[in-house]
Amino acid sequence: MELLIIRHGQSMGEVEERHEGRADFPLSPLGYEQAEKTARFLYRTYPLDKIYSSPLARARSTAEMISRPLQIPVELCEALTDRDNGNLAGMLRSEALDKHPYPSHGRAYYEAFFGGESELDQRTRVEHFFAKICQDPPAKRIALVTHSSTINQLFRVFLNLTNTSNIYLSTSEAGIHFWHVNDKFRQIIFNNYRGHLE
C-alpha cells in the first residue's frame, strides 16, 4: 500500500494567526492555489485510487480539489481530524498566550488540552484508523488529507515510536509525504515535499 499524506493548504486561521484545532476555517486564496497545484501534481505523478480526508473545511476543500480531476469520491474520516484544542479553538495566538500560557513544566502526553483532547487521545484514534487500513488495505495508492498534528501522530504510529517520543515531523502547507507499507517493511520515500508549489 502506498500512502500519500497531505497537509491542507493555507487556511484563514493561519492568515489571521489563530489557533485552529476544531475551529472550522476555510482555505485562504493562497490555500486554494496550493490545493490546485497539489491536485495537478498528484494527477500527473501519483494518480490516486482512494482519498480519505478530515471533515474540517480546510482539509475537505483540499481533498475535493485533489479528487476532481481523478473523478473519485472523498471519504470523510473523523480519525483524521485535527487535535481538539478545546478553549483555544479559533482564539488569536496572542490572546491565547495571555489567557492560557504554556506551563513551565510542560504538558504530559496524557493531559487534555484546555477541555479538548490529549496527545494520547489523538494518537489512539489515529492508530486505530492506521491499523485498520494496514490490516485490510482499501486500495493500492491512498491519499490522507489532514492536519499537521495528525500527520505527526501518523508518523509516530508508522515508525512505532512511543507516546513519549520527542520526534516531530515538519509538515508545511500543502506538504506531501510518501510512505510505503507492506507485510515485510515500512518505507519512507519522501517527507514534506513542496516542489509542486514552486
C-alpha positions as a printed NumPy array, in Angstrom:
array([[  0.   ,   0.   ,   0.   ],
       [  1.27 ,   3.45 ,  -0.926],
       [  0.256,   6.348,   1.301],
       [  0.399,   9.984,   0.252],
       [ -0.179,  12.031,   3.383],
       [ -1.057,  15.624,   2.522],
       [ -1.432,  18.635,   4.744],
       [ -4.209,  21.015,   3.704],
       [ -3.4  ,  24.331,   2.05 ],
       [ -3.101,  27.571,   3.985],
       [ -6.25 ,  28.386,   5.971],
       [ -7.737,  31.716,   7.002],
       [ -6.942,  30.731,  10.592],
       [ -3.245,  30.708,   9.711],
       [ -3.551,  34.066,   7.93 ],
       [ -5.243,  35.58 ,  10.992],
       [ -2.731,  33.885,  13.362],
       [ -5.395,  31.944,  15.22 ],
       [ -5.274,  28.531,  16.865],
       [ -7.093,  26.092,  14.622],
       [ -7.848,  22.693,  16.131],
       [-11.561,  22.044,  15.624],
       [-12.295,  25.653,  14.575],
       [-13.543,  25.191,  11.021],
       [-11.626,  27.757,   8.974],
       [-11.837,  27.74 ,   5.169],
       [ -8.827,  27.839,   2.9  ],
       [ -7.296,  31.236,   2.152],
       [ -6.907,  32.353,  -1.5  ],
       [ -3.303,  31.092,  -1.321],
       [ -4.587,  27.835,   0.19 ],
       [ -6.871,  27.265,  -2.806],
       [ -3.943,  27.916,  -5.13 ],
       [ -1.789,  25.437,  -3.18 ],
       [ -4.563,  22.827,  -3.306],
       [ -4.93 ,  23.273,  -7.062],
       [ -1.178,  22.826,  -7.612],
       [ -1.235,  19.755,  -5.364],
       [ -4.121,  18.304,  -7.373],
       [ -2.271,  18.814, -10.68 ],
       [  0.939,  17.281,  -9.313],
       [ -0.779,  14.183,  -7.911],
       [ -2.87 ,  13.676, -11.054],
       [  0.256,  13.753, -13.256],
       [  2.702,  11.954, -10.972],
       [  0.887,   9.802,  -8.388],
       [ -2.694,   9.175,  -9.533],
       [ -4.691,   8.002,  -6.546],
       [ -7.087,   5.118,  -6.061],
       [ -8.741,   6.384,  -2.867],
       [ -8.885,   9.622,  -0.853],
       [ -9.641,   9.97 ,   2.846],
       [ -9.979,  13.42 ,   4.401],
       [-10.552,  15.138,   7.69 ],
       [-14.075,  16.604,   7.629],
       [-12.815,  20.102,   8.564],
       [-13.273,  22.6  ,   5.711],
       [ -9.591,  23.389,   5.157],
       [ -8.767,  19.706,   4.611],
       [-12.037,  18.76 ,   2.914],
       [-11.675,  21.542,   0.304],
       [ -8.084,  20.478,  -0.401],
       [ -9.198,  16.847,  -0.802],
       [-12.104,  17.795,  -3.077],
       [ -9.756,  19.705,  -5.389],
       [ -7.423,  16.688,  -5.499],
       [-10.332,  14.332,  -6.254],
       [-11.867,  16.382,  -9.073],
       [ -9.539,  15.506, -11.979],
       [ -9.364,  11.894, -10.797],
       [-13.167,  11.66 , -10.596],
       [-13.09 ,   9.65 ,  -7.374],
       [-15.053,  10.456,  -4.205],
       [-13.593,  11.812,  -0.98 ],
       [-14.342,   9.713,   2.093],
       [-14.567,  11.886,   5.212],
       [-12.939,  10.343,   8.258],
       [-13.225,  11.697,  11.819],
       [ -9.983,   9.936,  12.795],
       [ -8.083,  12.368,  10.533],
       [ -9.491,  15.478,  12.223],
       [ -7.109,  17.974,  13.84 ],
       [ -6.376,  17.665,  17.544],
       [ -9.208,  19.047,  19.656],
       [ -7.582,  22.015,  21.381],
       [-10.658,  22.894,  23.439],
       [-10.894,  26.54 ,  24.507],
       [ -8.047,  27.568,  22.211],
       [-10.003,  26.773,  19.02 ],
       [-10.301,  29.941,  16.948],
       [ -8.508,  32.112,  19.522],
       [ -5.858,  34.581,  18.411],
       [ -2.419,  33.225,  19.288],
       [ -1.526,  36.491,  21.048],
       [ -4.696,  36.274,  23.173],
       [ -4.02 ,  32.621,  23.998],
       [ -0.554,  33.483,  25.326],
       [ -2.196,  35.826,  27.86 ],
       [ -5.148,  33.642,  28.834],
       [ -3.525,  30.206,  28.656],
       [  0.272,  30.455,  28.958],
       [  2.155,  27.241,  28.302],
       [  3.057,  25.597,  31.642],
       [  6.749,  25.969,  32.524],
       [  6.963,  22.256,  33.376],
       [  5.483,  21.279,  30.01 ],
       [  2.451,  19.09 ,  29.444],
       [  2.292,  15.317,  29.733],
       [  1.099,  13.389,  26.667],
       [ -1.936,  12.122,  28.612],
       [ -3.11 ,  15.58 ,  29.783],
       [ -6.12 ,  17.017,  27.967],
       [ -5.66 ,  20.264,  26.09 ],
       [ -7.849,  23.042,  27.629],
       [-11.014,  20.957,  27.6  ],
       [-10.067,  19.199,  24.36 ],
       [ -8.074,  16.021,  23.902],
       [ -4.618,  14.883,  24.974],
       [ -1.888,  13.714,  22.61 ],
       [ -2.701,  10.205,  23.81 ],
       [ -6.387,  10.634,  22.853],
       [ -5.389,  11.788,  19.385],
       [ -2.812,   9.022,  18.999],
       [ -5.41 ,   6.377,  19.917],
       [ -7.893,   7.41 ,  17.229],
       [ -5.163,   7.844,  14.597],
       [ -3.554,   4.493,  15.421],
       [ -6.93 ,   2.715,  15.25 ],
       [ -7.501,   4.11 ,  11.744],
       [ -3.949,   3.295,  10.605],
       [ -4.086,  -0.277,  11.931],
       [ -7.39 ,  -0.832,  10.134],
       [ -6.157,   0.266,   6.694],
       [ -2.913,  -1.713,   7.125],
       [ -4.841,  -4.85 ,   8.065],
       [ -7.233,  -4.526,   5.132],
       [ -5.854,  -2.042,   2.556],
       [ -8.791,  -0.42 ,   0.753],
       [ -6.681,   0.412,  -2.335],
       [ -3.125,   0.361,  -3.658],
       [ -2.444,   4.124,  -3.549],
       [ -4.274,   6.15 ,  -0.912],
       [ -4.234,   9.84 ,  -0.002],
       [ -4.854,  11.032,   3.548],
       [ -5.625,  14.764,   3.596],
       [ -5.261,  16.05 ,   7.11 ],
       [ -3.565,  18.389,   9.597],
       [ -0.057,  18.888,  10.963],
       [ -0.795,  17.401,  14.402],
       [ -2.484,  14.356,  12.862],
       [  0.364,  13.839,  10.399],
       [  2.766,  13.798,  13.353],
       [  0.693,  11.136,  15.08 ],
       [  0.56 ,   9.093,  11.852],
       [  4.353,   9.413,  11.606],
       [  4.826,   8.13 ,  15.15 ],
       [  2.494,   5.218,  14.531],
       [  4.189,   4.451,  11.206],
       [  7.619,   4.313,  12.911],
       [  6.314,   2.557,  16.055],
       [  7.539,   5.454,  18.2  ],
       [  6.415,   5.701,  21.805],
       [  3.987,   8.31 ,  23.126],
       [  6.849,   9.978,  24.982],
       [  8.961,  10.363,  21.839],
       [ 10.121,  13.93 ,  21.214],
       [ 10.442,  13.382,  17.46 ],
       [  8.315,  15.703,  15.319],
       [  7.904,  15.77 ,  11.558],
       [  7.942,  19.133,   9.781],
       [  4.933,  19.47 ,   7.539],
       [  4.274,  22.662,   5.599],
       [  1.098,  23.965,   3.993],
       [  0.224,  21.503,   1.197],
       [  3.343,  19.455,   2.008],
       [  3.255,  15.853,   0.751],
       [  4.686,  12.779,   2.497],
       [  5.013,   9.474,   0.631],
       [  5.215,   6.225,   2.627],
       [  5.067,   2.592,   1.579],
       [  3.644,  -0.194,   3.745],
       [  3.603,  -3.938,   3.127],
       [  3.772,  -7.17 ,   5.136],
       [  7.571,  -7.069,   5.394],
       [  8.565,  -3.43 ,   5.839],
       [  7.594,   0.217,   6.104],
       [  9.475,   2.649,   3.907],
       [  9.617,   6.444,   3.735],
       [ 10.007,   7.55 ,   0.102],
       [  9.996,  11.276,   0.961],
       [  8.645,  13.729,   3.527],
       [  7.261,  17.263,   3.285],
       [  7.747,  17.602,  -0.485],
       [  6.88 ,  21.106,  -1.721],
       [  8.356,  21.124,  -5.228],
       [  4.868,  21.17 ,  -6.742],
       [  4.238,  24.607,  -5.214],
       [  7.245,  26.345,  -6.808]])
